[in-house]
């Protein structure tokens, strides 16, 4: 009887530990966490640090808030007066509101 209680206690503790590990998330300083509950957007945005979500129900999507650069390949063209020009560009963008 005691052995069965010990096995049941260890099993319950291990299931609890697995659920806790499934719920724990870390959001980095340059990220924000957007929570989706059953596919629908939750209104709160999680800030940097340790956060918990409901396991198997919530999904935490991390959004990078840093400025991202996107290089545009150089293009050459000819103007009306037959002068060859080369155009180079870089696009900078950042997320303003994570939700």
Backbone as a chain_set.jsonl record, in Angstrom:
{"seq": "XXXXXXXXXXXXXXXXXXXXXXXXXXXXXXXXXXXXXXXXXXXXXXXXXXXXXXXXXXXXXXXXXXXXXXXXXXXXXXXXXXXXXXXXXXXXXXXXXXX", "coords": {"N": [[0.814, -1.19, 0.0], [1.893, 1.264, 0.839], [3.959, 1.463, -0.974], [2.548, 1.78, -3.347], [1.42, 4.291, -2.927], [3.737, 5.847, -2.852], [4.679, 5.488, -5.481], [2.52, 6.64, -6.855], [2.707, 9.256, -5.871], [5.259, 10.043, -6.813], [4.78, 9.845, -9.541], [2.77, 11.801, -9.876], [4.22, 14.055, -9.113], [6.177, 14.115, -11.124], [4.581, 14.515, -13.398], [3.551, 17.023, -12.752], [5.939, 18.497, -12.764], [6.659, 18.299, -15.475], [4.51, 19.681, -16.653], [4.935, 22.218, -15.539], [7.425, 22.847, -16.662], [6.645, 22.933, -19.321], [5.104, 25.182, -19.274], [6.74, 27.318, -18.659], [8.476, 30.118, -19.893], [11.021, 32.155, -21.413], [11.51, 35.456, -22.199], [13.542, 37.419, -24.146], [15.56, 40.444, -23.724], [15.364, 42.135, -25.974], [13.04, 41.327, -27.15], [9.467, 40.816, -27.437], [6.674, 39.142, -26.061], [3.957, 37.625, -27.592], [0.846, 36.37, -26.885], [-1.046, 33.637, -27.891], [-4.12, 32.271, -27.467], [-5.571, 29.313, -27.951], [-5.372, 29.908, -30.65], [-6.327, 32.5, -30.888], [-5.63, 35.964, -30.531], [-4.347, 37.256, -27.556], [-4.929, 40.134, -25.459], [-2.811, 41.176, -23.888], [0.66, 41.958, -23.945], [3.614, 40.288, -23.425], [6.367, 41.297, -21.56], [10.025, 41.579, -21.401], [11.765, 38.917, -19.747], [11.024, 36.335, -17.313], [8.23, 34.306, -17.913], [4.968, 32.817, -17.641], [2.84, 30.494, -19.288], [-0.317, 29.001, -20.158], [-0.077, 25.601, -20.329], [-0.295, 23.694, -23.327], [-2.515, 25.067, -24.183], [-2.064, 27.827, -24.514], [0.031, 29.661, -26.753], [3.154, 31.053, -27.104], [4.448, 33.558, -28.971], [7.426, 34.94, -29.998], [8.43, 38.218, -30.658], [10.732, 40.019, -32.461], [12.112, 43.049, -31.549], [14.13, 44.594, -32.464], [15.965, 46.789, -34.688], [15.926, 45.892, -38.019], [17.898, 45.181, -40.821], [17.607, 45.157, -44.33], [19.202, 44.326, -47.091], [19.06, 45.6, -50.371], [19.556, 44.302, -53.56], [22.047, 45.635, -55.758], [21.266, 47.61, -58.617], [21.56, 48.219, -62.06], [21.113, 50.784, -64.446], [20.109, 52.626, -67.403], [20.085, 55.982, -68.256], [18.087, 58.572, -69.924], [19.917, 60.036, -71.403], [21.899, 58.227, -72.078], [23.633, 57.48, -69.937], [25.153, 55.372, -67.678], [23.868, 54.235, -64.652], [24.171, 53.213, -61.259], [22.285, 51.823, -58.746], [22.012, 51.526, -55.315], [20.643, 50.193, -52.321], [19.388, 50.118, -48.944], [17.128, 48.753, -46.684], [15.641, 49.693, -43.696], [13.849, 48.432, -40.99], [11.526, 48.219, -38.248], [9.646, 46.768, -35.568], [6.918, 48.382, -34.203], [4.622, 48.111, -32.581], [3.962, 45.259, -30.885], [1.638, 43.79, -30.636]], "CA": [[0.0, 0.0, 0.0], [2.781, 2.415, 0.921], [4.695, 1.524, -2.235], [1.644, 2.334, -4.354], [1.32, 5.723, -2.654], [5.004, 6.451, -3.269], [4.678, 5.497, -6.948], [1.532, 7.641, -7.267], [3.262, 10.574, -5.548], [6.348, 10.326, -7.752], [4.151, 10.059, -10.848], [2.107, 13.107, -9.847], [5.264, 15.078, -9.079], [6.817, 14.196, -12.439], [3.619, 15.153, -14.307], [3.548, 18.441, -12.382], [7.187, 19.089, -13.237], [6.575, 18.403, -16.936], [3.575, 20.774, -16.952], [5.599, 23.469, -15.186], [8.443, 23.111, -17.678], [5.949, 23.281, -20.557], [4.488, 26.496, -19.107], [7.763, 28.335, -18.423], [9.095, 30.713, -21.075], [11.893, 33.297, -21.166], [11.489, 36.438, -23.279], [14.793, 38.171, -24.06], [15.428, 41.891, -23.554], [15.012, 42.782, -27.237], [11.847, 40.666, -27.678], [8.195, 40.895, -26.718], [5.928, 37.901, -26.222], [2.548, 37.739, -27.948], [0.212, 35.12, -26.471], [-2.204, 33.169, -28.645], [-4.862, 31.248, -26.719], [-6.37, 28.542, -28.906], [-5.296, 30.555, -31.953], [-6.816, 33.877, -30.852], [-4.677, 36.883, -29.922], [-4.667, 37.799, -26.234], [-4.617, 41.57, -25.504], [-1.589, 41.571, -23.193], [1.955, 41.633, -24.551], [4.548, 39.942, -22.349], [7.645, 41.988, -21.631], [11.192, 40.726, -21.213], [11.889, 38.225, -18.471], [10.422, 35.013, -17.148], [6.773, 34.349, -17.984], [4.293, 31.516, -17.647], [1.665, 30.366, -20.142], [-1.092, 27.796, -19.87], [0.456, 24.587, -21.237], [-1.144, 23.021, -24.309], [-3.616, 25.955, -24.563], [-1.45, 29.071, -24.984], [1.25, 29.604, -27.553], [3.872, 32.316, -26.987], [5.248, 33.898, -30.149], [8.364, 36.005, -29.672], [8.564, 39.206, -31.725], [11.991, 40.736, -32.356], [11.858, 44.483, -31.58], [15.332, 45.278, -32.925], [15.956, 47.304, -36.054], [16.413, 44.865, -38.938], [18.292, 45.727, -42.119], [17.365, 44.29, -45.471], [19.902, 44.89, -48.245], [18.447, 45.443, -51.689], [20.658, 44.134, -54.505], [22.336, 46.778, -56.632], [20.709, 47.526, -59.965], [22.112, 49.175, -63.014], [20.149, 51.264, -65.437], [20.603, 53.624, -68.355], [19.208, 57.143, -68.3], [17.731, 59.02, -71.28], [21.1, 60.534, -72.123], [22.844, 57.114, -72.19], [24.574, 57.415, -68.831], [24.882, 54.202, -66.85], [23.811, 54.53, -63.218], [24.046, 52.037, -60.398], [21.503, 52.202, -57.573], [22.166, 50.638, -54.17], [19.718, 50.604, -51.261], [19.239, 49.306, -47.742], [15.856, 49.043, -46.029], [15.631, 49.511, -42.248], [12.504, 48.396, -40.432], [11.407, 47.73, -36.88], [8.282, 46.578, -35.091], [6.561, 49.427, -33.251], [3.659, 47.538, -31.641], [4.026, 43.806, -31.064], [0.29, 43.219, -30.729]], "C": [[0.864, 1.262, 0.0], [3.544, 2.58, -0.389], [3.829, 2.123, -3.339], [1.478, 3.836, -4.169], [2.584, 6.455, -3.085], [5.063, 6.553, -4.788], [3.703, 6.55, -7.467], [2.044, 9.052, -7.005], [4.368, 10.978, -6.501], [5.782, 10.601, -9.142], [3.487, 11.429, -10.915], [3.132, 14.237, -9.852], [5.932, 15.223, -10.442], [5.881, 14.822, -13.468], [3.544, 16.653, -14.021], [4.795, 19.154, -12.86], [7.169, 19.274, -14.746], [5.645, 19.548, -17.333], [4.192, 22.132, -16.632], [6.66, 23.827, -16.219], [7.806, 23.493, -19.011], [5.358, 24.682, -20.48], [5.516, 27.615, -19.006], [8.376, 28.803, -19.738], [9.98, 31.879, -20.633], [11.866, 34.181, -22.405], [12.728, 37.308, -23.106], [14.524, 39.68, -24.05], [14.946, 42.584, -24.825], [13.77, 42.162, -27.878], [10.627, 41.041, -26.851], [7.44, 39.608, -27.014], [4.462, 38.176, -26.505], [1.911, 36.382, -27.673], [-1.003, 34.844, -27.347], [-2.865, 32.07, -27.822], [-5.839, 30.591, -27.672], [-6.462, 29.252, -30.254], [-5.768, 31.993, -31.982], [-5.839, 34.735, -30.057], [-5.185, 37.373, -28.572], [-4.236, 39.259, -26.197], [-3.295, 41.948, -24.843], [-0.354, 41.105, -23.963], [2.919, 41.401, -23.402], [5.875, 40.651, -22.587], [8.804, 41.034, -21.41], [11.235, 40.125, -19.811], [11.223, 36.868, -18.5], [8.908, 35.154, -17.171], [6.219, 32.934, -18.036], [3.092, 31.586, -18.581], [0.934, 29.089, -19.747], [-0.624, 26.705, -20.832], [-0.635, 23.958, -22.095], [-2.357, 23.86, -24.715], [-3.061, 27.235, -25.17], [-0.219, 28.769, -25.818], [1.89, 30.985, -27.478], [4.722, 32.501, -28.23], [6.134, 35.076, -29.775], [8.543, 36.904, -30.891], [9.845, 39.986, -31.472], [11.72, 42.227, -32.53], [13.075, 45.271, -32.059], [15.127, 45.832, -34.331], [16.616, 46.262, -36.946], [16.756, 45.537, -40.259], [18.072, 44.688, -43.198], [18.076, 44.895, -46.675], [19.156, 44.588, -49.544], [19.587, 45.305, -52.687], [20.809, 45.342, -55.431], [21.766, 46.535, -58.024], [21.358, 48.591, -60.835], [21.042, 49.548, -64.02], [20.799, 52.305, -66.328], [19.591, 54.758, -68.4], [18.914, 57.522, -69.743], [18.947, 59.474, -72.083], [22.231, 59.512, -72.142], [23.955, 57.12, -71.135], [24.172, 56.211, -67.972], [24.916, 54.611, -65.381], [23.645, 53.22, -62.461], [23.364, 52.49, -59.105], [21.653, 51.11, -56.518], [21.211, 51.116, -53.081], [19.769, 49.62, -50.1], [17.931, 49.735, -47.082], [16.004, 48.733, -44.543], [14.179, 49.44, -41.792], [12.543, 47.83, -39.021], [9.935, 47.619, -36.524], [8.007, 47.643, -34.033], [5.633, 48.875, -32.176], [3.599, 46.038, -31.884], [2.651, 43.173, -31.196], [-0.309, 43.668, -32.017]], "O": [[0.6, 2.206, -0.744], [3.751, 3.699, -0.857], [4.32, 2.885, -4.172], [1.404, 4.576, -5.15], [2.511, 7.56, -3.623], [5.454, 7.589, -5.325], [4.017, 7.274, -8.411], [1.838, 9.948, -7.824], [4.418, 12.123, -6.951], [6.259, 11.495, -9.841], [3.631, 12.139, -11.911], [2.937, 15.255, -10.515], [6.223, 16.34, -10.87], [6.332, 15.583, -14.324], [3.482, 17.46, -14.948], [4.721, 20.296, -13.315], [7.621, 20.305, -15.246], [5.956, 20.305, -18.252], [3.993, 23.093, -17.375], [6.778, 24.988, -16.609], [8.371, 24.295, -19.755], [5.133, 25.31, -21.514], [5.175, 28.772, -19.252], [8.747, 27.994, -20.588], [9.723, 32.511, -19.609], [12.156, 33.731, -23.514], [12.943, 37.873, -22.034], [13.412, 40.129, -24.331], [14.179, 43.543, -24.741], [13.477, 42.445, -29.04], [10.739, 41.518, -25.722], [7.562, 39.051, -28.105], [3.8, 38.881, -25.744], [2.382, 35.36, -28.172], [-1.87, 35.7, -27.522], [-2.239, 31.055, -27.517], [-6.797, 31.208, -28.139], [-7.496, 29.207, -30.92], [-5.625, 32.658, -33.008], [-5.291, 34.299, -29.044], [-6.316, 37.847, -28.459], [-3.252, 39.606, -26.85], [-2.707, 42.964, -25.213], [-0.328, 40.021, -24.546], [3.026, 42.233, -22.502], [6.431, 40.605, -23.685], [8.605, 39.83, -21.249], [10.803, 40.736, -18.833], [10.902, 36.327, -19.558], [8.361, 36.037, -16.511], [6.906, 31.988, -18.421], [2.411, 32.608, -18.656], [1.495, 28.213, -19.088], [-0.761, 26.869, -22.045], [-1.753, 23.724, -21.635], [-3.162, 23.4, -25.526], [-3.528, 27.682, -26.217], [0.47, 27.768, -25.619], [1.23, 31.986, -27.76], [5.612, 31.698, -28.509], [5.645, 36.096, -29.289], [8.775, 36.43, -32.003], [10.029, 40.55, -30.393], [11.16, 42.635, -33.547], [13.046, 46.502, -32.057], [14.235, 45.401, -35.063], [17.725, 45.805, -36.668], [15.995, 46.366, -40.757], [18.318, 43.497, -43.002], [17.599, 45.885, -47.231], [18.69, 43.472, -49.772], [20.509, 46.12, -52.667], [19.83, 45.974, -55.827], [21.78, 45.416, -58.537], [21.655, 49.701, -60.391], [20.189, 48.741, -64.389], [21.891, 52.799, -66.045], [18.393, 54.528, -68.562], [19.413, 56.891, -70.675], [18.991, 59.31, -73.302], [23.401, 59.888, -72.214], [25.101, 56.792, -71.442], [23.011, 56.057, -67.593], [25.865, 55.249, -64.923], [23.06, 52.258, -62.959], [23.817, 53.431, -58.454], [21.449, 49.928, -56.794], [20.994, 52.319, -52.934], [20.141, 48.457, -50.257], [17.659, 50.927, -46.939], [16.44, 47.644, -44.172], [13.368, 50.288, -42.164], [13.446, 47.081, -38.648], [9.087, 48.293, -37.108], [8.772, 47.789, -33.079], [5.831, 49.138, -30.99], [3.225, 45.597, -32.971], [2.518, 42.116, -31.812], [-1.448, 43.314, -32.325]]}, "num_chains": 1, "name": "protein.A"}
